[in-house]
Amino acid sequence: MLNSSFIGSSLPTTTTFYSKPTKTHKHHPTITSLNRPPPPQNPNPSPNFITTISKFLWGPSLPPQLLISTVRSTWSTTWQIMMSQLAPSDPSGSYTRPTSQFRAKPGNQFSRQNFKNLHLYVGLPCPWAHRTLMVRALKGLQESIPVSIAAPGLDGSWIFLNSGTRDKDRLVPGSDNVNGCRSLREVYKLRAGGYSGRSTVPMLWDVDKKDVVCNESYDIIELLNASFNDIALNPDLDLSPPELKKDIEKWNAIIYPNINNGVYRCGFAQSQEAYDKAVNQLFDALDLIDNHLGTSRYLCGDRLTLSDVCLFTTLIRFDIVYNVLFKCTKKKLVEYPNLHGYMRDIYQIPEVATTCNLEAVMDGYYKFLFPLNPGNIRPIMPGGCEPDALLRPHNRETLSVPEGVQVYIT
C-alpha cells in the first residue's frame, strides 16, 4: 500500500539536497538524493524468517525430494482432518450433507398479528440462504420480515459486522439487527436449553420466544411463499401452485442431489472415485435441463416456481465459484446457451438482482474455504458473470406456450 504522505508531494523525484561541508570532506559536500533507497527496515520479520527457513530446508542439509515428500504427507493428513470437520463424508469419500435440525412443523401458519415475531438470518455466499432472500423479495416481504446478514469468519463460523456499511442497490453483511450478537452461534445459544449443534443459515428466528423456527431452506421458502399472503406486497404470486406440485417435486428430485448438492459433492469429495461419480451426475443433470429449457421458458412451463429458485441460486454461482474452486470443470455455464439465457431471464426479474452480491459470494468461498484455497486468492470475475453481461437480452419469452397448454415433464 502506498504511504499517503508521499502522494502529491511538490518535490520532483530528482531533487538533490546539499549539506554543509564537513571537516573530513572539505572539498566534497555530502550529497543526499531522493533516488537513494531508504535504509533497510523490517517491521514484519515473518518474510525474512520464512526465507531463512526455506534456504535451510532447501539447502544441502535436507534433500529436496525428502522435503517434498514430508510436506506432502503432512499437508495431506492436515487436509483430511480439516475436510472431515468442514465436509463430513461416507467411507467412499463422498460428501454427506448433515440434515437440518429445525424443521418447520406441518401446517405452521403465521398471521398479520404475529409475523413481527419473525426474523431471518442469512449469509450472502450461501446458495441455500439465497433461496430465502429471493422468495422474500419476489413476494414483497422485505419490510414485513426483517433480515440480518452474517459474514463468514476465519474459523468457518458466521459472524456479524458492525461496520455500518449500507448499499441501496444490493444486500451487504452487517450487524445482528434483533439480538445484537457477535456471531450466529451466539444467536442459536439464546434458545432455551442452549444449543451445541451446527449454526447454519438460513435460519428463521422467533423474536419473542427466542427460539429457532426453522433452519431448513426449503421449508422456509415454502413458508414465505404461502404463509404470509395477508402481508405480502405480491400475494398473487404462487411459486408452488397445486397444479404444478408433482412437476416441482420431480424437478427437485433431479436438481437437489445432482446440482444443488452435486457441486458440493464435487468440491468436497475426498476420493477420486467420489469426485468422478459426482461430476458425471452433475453434468448429466445440467445437460438434461439445458435440453429441456430449449423448449420451455422455465422448468414447469411459463410459470416461475420454487424449483427455478433452487436451480438459479446454484447457477448464478457456477462460473464464479463451482467451475473453478469445486473442480466442476467439464463445461462452464456460459457454454450452455439455454441454461445461461434462463439464468439471465430470472436475474432480470425485478428485485432478484438486488439479492445477488456476487463479490460477496466470491469472497465467501475463495477467502474463507481455507482447505480448498489455502492462498486465499480470489480470481477475477468471469466476463459472462458481470452485471452488464447478465442484463443482456435473453429472448426466452419467445418460448411461451399458448394459454391453456400445460407442460409436464416425463
ZIDA-V124569 format. One record per residue. RES is the residue in one small letter. OMEGA is omega in degrees with one decimal (none if undefined). D_LAST is the distance of its C-alpha to the last C-alpha in Angstrom with 2 decimals. Layout:
[[RES | OMEGA | D_LAST] [RES | OMEGA | D_LAST]]
This chain:
[[m | 179.1 | 58.70] [l | 175.1 | 61.60] [n | -174.6 | 64.51] [s | -178.0 | 64.88] [s | -180.0 | 68.67] [f | -177.9 | 68.67] [i | 176.6 | 66.61] [g | 178.3 | 68.62] [s | -178.6 | 71.96] [s | -177.9 | 74.72] [l | 175.2 | 76.07] [p | -174.2 | 75.29] [t | -179.2 | 73.97] [t | -178.9 | 77.20] [t | 180.0 | 79.57] [t | 177.8 | 82.30] [f | 178.0 | 84.60] [y | 177.6 | 88.15] [s | 179.3 | 89.96] [k | 178.2 | 93.69] [p | 176.9 | 95.48] [t | -179.6 | 96.17] [k | -178.1 | 99.30] [t | -178.2 | 97.55] [h | -174.7 | 96.26] [k | -174.2 | 98.99] [h | -178.6 | 97.97] [h | 178.5 | 94.18] [p | 177.4 | 92.31] [t | -177.9 | 89.20] [i | 176.0 | 86.06] [t | -176.5 | 82.76] [s | 175.2 | 79.83] [l | 179.8 | 76.51] [n | -179.4 | 75.02] [r | -179.6 | 76.18] [p | -179.9 | 73.39] [p | 177.2 | 73.80] [p | -176.9 | 75.01] [p | 177.3 | 72.29] [q | -178.8 | 70.55] [n | -179.7 | 67.99] [p | 178.9 | 66.67] [n | -174.1 | 63.75] [p | -174.0 | 64.93] [s | -178.9 | 61.47] [p | 178.2 | 60.92] [n | 178.4 | 64.39] [f | 179.5 | 63.75] [i | 178.6 | 60.48] [t | 179.6 | 62.30] [t | 179.5 | 65.10] [i | -179.4 | 62.82] [s | 179.4 | 60.85] [k | -179.8 | 64.10] [f | -177.3 | 65.22] [l | -177.2 | 62.02] [w | 178.7 | 61.78] [g | -176.3 | 65.51] [p | -177.2 | 67.35] [s | -178.6 | 67.24] [l | -179.0 | 63.60] [p | 179.5 | 61.87] [p | -178.8 | 58.74] [q | 179.3 | 56.71] [l | 178.1 | 57.58] [l | -178.7 | 56.79] [i | -179.5 | 53.32] [s | -179.4 | 52.61] [t | -179.3 | 53.90] [v | -179.0 | 52.01] [r | 179.9 | 48.76] [s | -180.0 | 49.09] [t | -178.9 | 50.05] [w | -179.8 | 47.24] [s | 178.8 | 44.62] [t | 179.2 | 45.86] [t | 179.6 | 46.04] [w | -179.9 | 42.53] [q | 178.1 | 41.11] [i | 180.0 | 43.00] [m | -179.3 | 41.77] [m | 178.9 | 38.13] [s | 176.6 | 38.35] [q | -178.6 | 39.36] [l | -172.3 | 36.99] [a | -179.2 | 33.87] [p | -176.8 | 34.12] [s | 174.9 | 32.49] [d | -176.9 | 31.92] [p | 180.0 | 34.14] [s | -177.0 | 31.97] [g | 179.9 | 32.52] [s | -180.0 | 29.02] [y | 178.7 | 29.11] [t | -176.9 | 28.52] [r | 176.6 | 28.17] [p | 179.5 | 30.47] [t | 177.8 | 29.12] [s | -175.2 | 30.33] [q | -177.9 | 33.34] [f | -179.1 | 33.29] [r | 177.2 | 30.28] [a | -179.8 | 30.26] [k | 177.9 | 31.26] [p | 179.7 | 28.97] [g | -179.5 | 30.12] [n | -177.1 | 32.18] [q | 179.8 | 33.25] [f | -176.7 | 35.73] [s | 178.6 | 37.96] [r | -176.3 | 40.20] [q | -174.7 | 43.02] [n | -178.4 | 41.66] [f | -178.7 | 39.28] [k | 178.1 | 42.25] [n | -172.0 | 42.27] [l | 178.7 | 39.16] [h | -176.9 | 39.17] [l | 175.1 | 36.40] [y | -179.0 | 37.11] [v | 169.5 | 35.14] [g | -172.5 | 35.64] [l | 179.0 | 34.64] [p | -170.5 | 33.52] [c | 179.3 | 31.02] [p | 179.4 | 27.38] [w | 175.9 | 26.88] [a | 179.4 | 29.90] [h | 176.4 | 28.77] [r | -175.3 | 25.81] [t | 177.5 | 28.42] [l | 179.6 | 30.59] [m | -178.1 | 27.84] [v | 176.0 | 26.90] [r | -179.1 | 30.64] [a | -178.3 | 31.32] [l | 179.9 | 28.53] [k | -179.2 | 29.66] [g | -177.6 | 33.29] [l | -175.0 | 34.51] [q | -178.5 | 36.61] [e | -175.7 | 39.89] [s | -179.6 | 38.90] [i | -177.5 | 37.56] [p | -175.4 | 39.76] [v | 169.3 | 38.74] [s | -174.1 | 40.63] [i | 179.4 | 39.47] [a | 176.9 | 40.45] [a | 177.3 | 40.97] [p | 177.2 | 40.56] [g | -177.3 | 43.85] [l | -179.1 | 45.39] [d | 179.0 | 44.89] [g | 179.0 | 41.13] [s | 176.1 | 41.52] [w | -178.3 | 40.85] [i | 178.3 | 44.09] [f | -178.7 | 45.29] [l | 179.9 | 47.36] [n | -176.9 | 50.33] [s | -178.3 | 50.73] [g | -179.4 | 50.22] [t | 177.9 | 48.10] [r | 178.2 | 46.32] [d | -175.7 | 44.03] [k | -175.2 | 43.22] [d | -178.7 | 40.32] [r | 178.6 | 38.39] [l | 179.3 | 38.37] [v | 178.2 | 40.74] [p | -179.9 | 41.81] [g | -175.9 | 44.71] [s | 173.2 | 46.44] [d | -171.0 | 45.42] [n | -177.7 | 45.95] [v | -178.3 | 46.21] [n | 179.2 | 47.67] [g | -178.3 | 49.49] [c | 178.6 | 48.38] [r | 179.6 | 48.59] [s | 177.8 | 45.39] [l | 177.0 | 42.20] [r | 178.4 | 43.49] [e | 178.8 | 46.45] [v | 179.7 | 44.26] [y | -176.8 | 42.40] [k | 177.7 | 45.80] [l | -177.8 | 47.00] [r | -178.5 | 45.04] [a | -179.1 | 47.15] [g | 179.3 | 47.77] [g | -178.1 | 46.74] [y | -178.6 | 43.79] [s | -178.5 | 43.62] [g | -179.8 | 39.91] [r | -179.2 | 37.78] [s | -170.7 | 38.41] [t | 169.5 | 35.08] [v | -1.4 | 33.69] [p | 177.6 | 32.25] [m | 176.9 | 34.42] [l | -170.0 | 35.11] [w | 173.7 | 38.75] [d | -172.9 | 40.78] [v | -176.5 | 44.01] [d | -178.2 | 46.22] [k | -174.9 | 45.18] [k | -178.4 | 44.97] [d | 177.9 | 41.87] [v | 175.1 | 38.33] [v | -176.9 | 35.85] [c | 171.3 | 32.77] [n | 172.8 | 31.97] [e | -170.4 | 28.22] [s | -176.7 | 26.59] [y | 174.9 | 23.43] [d | -177.3 | 25.69] [i | -178.4 | 27.95] [i | 174.1 | 25.47] [e | 176.7 | 24.26] [l | -178.8 | 27.98] [l | -178.8 | 28.74] [n | -169.1 | 25.99] [a | -168.4 | 26.93] [s | -174.5 | 30.41] [f | -176.4 | 32.69] [n | -179.7 | 32.05] [d | 178.3 | 35.69] [i | -179.1 | 36.88] [a | 176.2 | 34.11] [l | 179.3 | 35.01] [n | -173.7 | 31.48] [p | -177.1 | 30.61] [d | 177.6 | 28.37] [l | 176.5 | 25.76] [d | -178.0 | 23.06] [l | 177.0 | 20.67] [s | -177.7 | 18.84] [p | -176.5 | 18.91] [p | -176.4 | 18.19] [e | -180.0 | 15.65] [l | -176.0 | 13.42] [k | -177.5 | 14.19] [k | 178.1 | 11.01] [d | 178.9 | 9.06] [i | 179.6 | 12.15] [e | 178.9 | 12.23] [k | -180.0 | 8.87] [w | 178.1 | 10.19] [n | 179.8 | 13.58] [a | 175.3 | 12.76] [i | -171.2 | 12.07] [i | -173.5 | 14.86] [y | -174.1 | 17.63] [p | -172.1 | 18.26] [n | -175.7 | 17.58] [i | -179.8 | 18.87] [n | 178.1 | 20.90] [n | -177.9 | 22.54] [g | 179.0 | 21.80] [v | 177.2 | 24.50] [y | 176.4 | 26.93] [r | 174.1 | 26.17] [c | -174.9 | 27.19] [g | -176.5 | 30.23] [f | 178.2 | 31.47] [a | -179.1 | 30.92] [q | 172.2 | 34.24] [s | 179.5 | 33.74] [q | -179.2 | 32.60] [e | 179.3 | 30.16] [a | 178.2 | 28.53] [y | -178.5 | 28.33] [d | -180.0 | 26.91] [k | -177.2 | 24.07] [a | -175.7 | 23.29] [v | 177.0 | 23.62] [n | 177.9 | 21.36] [q | 178.3 | 18.53] [l | -174.5 | 19.28] [f | 171.2 | 19.16] [d | 179.6 | 16.12] [a | 178.1 | 14.24] [l | 177.3 | 16.25] [d | 179.8 | 15.53] [l | -176.4 | 11.74] [i | 177.5 | 12.29] [d | 177.4 | 15.12] [n | 179.1 | 13.22] [h | -177.0 | 10.66] [l | 174.1 | 13.88] [g | -179.6 | 15.45] [t | -177.4 | 14.05] [s | -176.7 | 13.57] [r | 176.2 | 16.67] [y | -176.4 | 15.26] [l | -177.6 | 12.11] [c | 178.4 | 11.54] [g | -175.4 | 13.21] [d | -175.8 | 17.00] [r | 173.6 | 17.70] [l | -178.7 | 18.69] [t | 177.1 | 17.58] [l | 177.1 | 18.71] [s | 177.2 | 15.82] [d | 178.2 | 17.36] [v | -178.0 | 20.74] [c | 179.0 | 19.91] [l | -176.1 | 18.57] [f | -174.1 | 21.52] [t | 171.5 | 24.22] [t | -177.8 | 23.29] [l | -176.8 | 22.90] [i | 178.7 | 26.29] [r | -168.2 | 27.92] [f | -175.4 | 26.34] [d | -177.3 | 28.93] [i | -177.5 | 31.87] [v | -166.9 | 31.44] [y | 179.5 | 28.65] [n | -176.1 | 28.99] [v | -170.5 | 32.70] [l | -176.5 | 33.60] [f | 174.8 | 30.61] [k | 174.5 | 30.55] [c | -161.8 | 27.04] [t | -177.8 | 28.65] [k | 177.3 | 26.35] [k | 169.9 | 25.56] [k | 179.9 | 26.54] [l | -179.5 | 24.23] [v | 177.2 | 26.39] [e | 175.4 | 25.36] [y | -174.6 | 21.76] [p | -177.9 | 22.35] [n | 180.0 | 19.19] [l | -178.7 | 19.24] [h | 175.9 | 22.99] [g | 176.9 | 22.98] [y | 177.9 | 20.37] [m | 179.0 | 22.70] [r | 178.1 | 25.68] [d | -179.3 | 24.09] [i | 179.0 | 23.76] [y | -176.1 | 27.15] [q | 172.7 | 28.79] [i | -179.0 | 27.80] [p | 177.4 | 31.18] [e | -177.9 | 32.18] [v | -176.5 | 29.52] [a | -178.8 | 31.84] [t | 178.5 | 34.56] [t | -173.4 | 32.51] [c | 174.2 | 32.18] [n | -171.0 | 35.46] [l | 175.5 | 34.53] [e | 178.2 | 38.09] [a | 177.1 | 38.00] [v | -179.3 | 34.66] [m | 177.6 | 36.19] [d | -176.8 | 39.37] [g | 179.7 | 37.60] [y | -170.8 | 36.02] [y | -175.9 | 38.62] [k | -175.1 | 41.73] [f | 174.5 | 40.88] [l | -173.2 | 38.61] [f | -178.9 | 41.74] [p | -179.7 | 40.40] [l | -176.4 | 38.00] [n | -174.3 | 40.49] [p | -178.9 | 44.08] [g | 179.2 | 45.65] [n | 179.5 | 43.95] [i | 179.3 | 43.74] [r | 179.3 | 41.14] [p | 179.7 | 39.93] [i | 179.3 | 40.01] [m | 176.2 | 37.13] [p | -176.5 | 34.93] [g | -178.8 | 35.51] [g | -178.9 | 31.88] [c | 176.2 | 31.95] [e | -179.1 | 35.16] [p | 179.7 | 34.98] [d | 179.3 | 35.98] [a | -179.6 | 33.12] [l | -179.8 | 30.59] [l | 177.0 | 32.04] [r | 178.3 | 31.61] [p | -179.3 | 29.81] [h | 176.7 | 26.05] [n | -178.4 | 25.52] [r | 176.0 | 21.95] [e | 179.0 | 22.91] [t | 179.8 | 22.68] [l | -179.3 | 18.86] [s | -179.7 | 19.12] [v | 179.2 | 17.60] [p | -178.7 | 20.01] [e | 178.8 | 20.78] [g | 178.0 | 19.08] [v | -178.0 | 15.83] [q | 178.8 | 12.90] [v | 177.1 | 9.84] [y | 176.4 | 6.56] [i | -179.0 | 3.78] [t | none | 0.00]]
